[in-house]
């Protein structure tokens, strides 16, 4: 084996360890529902979710090389970063996390009634609470990572997650189908 052949084999092995453009295209094609759902839950808007998803694919295909084993995590991370850039769900200076929960942007909601949409309780959250919920609960980001990404304090992340869970429980309670109860005197016949 010549030095040239050995070098070519070494380069080939290194390339095979990294995800290629084709690997990312395949990942976005096969994982379209999961990746699009992440985009939609973060943006709460179908048009913005489309843009976030497509930009995520483009960024992965044209971006820095990553190991094949990390391609799925990398794609999800890119979608998160794109959604943060699009939505800017940061608390901002001088705003408390409590005031952020009441500043829901009505433009983010889909045109269909929320009770008709799966994950409606998530979509009904304010931008900041929704991002905290999706990142910390669904994507399992640490409080520190959420705080760094969203430009907030760790305490703000904890409080927003608690409020999000509370609001979601209230939303579910308000929109739950009524139950039919039987009085103790009512006899159930077959």
C-alpha positions, 0 to 999 in steps of 0.5 A, spaced: 500 500 500 502 506 497 502 512 502 497 515 497 492 509 498 493 510 505 492 517 505 485 516 501 483 511 506 484 515 512 480 521 509 475 516 507 474 513 514 474 520 517 468 522 512 464 516 513 464 518 521 461 525 519 454 526 517 453 528 510 448 533 506 445 526 504 444 524 511 441 530 513 436 530 508 434 523 509 434 525 517 429 530 515 425 526 510 424 520 515 423 524 521 419 530 518 413 529 523 418 529 529 422 535 527 416 539 524 412 538 531 418 541 534 418 547 530 411 548 530 410 547 538 416 552 539 413 557 534 405 556 535 404 558 528 404 553 521 408 559 517 413 560 522 414 553 523 415 551 516 420 557 515 424 554 521 423 547 519 426 549 512 431 553 515 433 548 519 434 543 514 438 548 510 443 550 516 444 542 517 446 541 510 450 547 509 453 547 516 459 545 520 460 537 520 458 533 525 459 526 527 453 521 524 451 519 531 450 526 533 446 528 527 439 527 530 441 531 536 444 537 532 438 537 527 433 538 533 438 543 536 438 547 529 431 548 529 431 550 537 436 556 535 432 558 529 425 558 533 429 562 538 432 567 533 425 567 529 420 568 536 425 572 540 422 569 547 427 572 551 424 575 558 428 582 556 431 587 561 427 589 567 421 584 565 419 579 570 418 572 568 411 573 571 409 579 567 412 575 561 406 569 562 401 575 561 404 577 554 401 572 549 402 574 542 395 573 539 398 573 532 402 566 534 395 562 534 393 558 529 387 560 525 383 554 527 380 554 534 385 551 539 381 546 542 381 543 535 388 542 535 393 537 538 397 540 543 393 546 544 394 547 551 402 548 549 400 553 544 396 557 548 402 558 553 406 565 552 412 565 548 417 564 553 413 559 557 412 555 551 419 555 549 421 553 557 416 548 557 418 545 550 425 545 551 425 543 559 420 538 559 419 535 552 427 536 549 430 535 556 434 541 556 437 543 563 435 549 567 442 552 565 441 550 558 434 553 557 437 560 561 443 561 557 439 560 550 433 564 552 437 569 556 433 568 563 435 567 570 435 559 572 429 562 577 425 565 571 426 558 567 423 554 574 418 559 575 416 559 567 415 551 567 411 551 573 406 556 570 406 553 564 404 546 567 399 550 571 396 553 565 396 547 561 392 543 567 387 549 567 386 549 559 385 541 560 380 542 565 376 548 562 376 544 555 375 537 557 369 534 555 363 534 560 362 527 564 356 524 565 355 522 572 349 518 575 346 519 582 346 514 587 338 513 586 339 512 578 339 504 576 344 502 570 340 497 566 343 493 561 
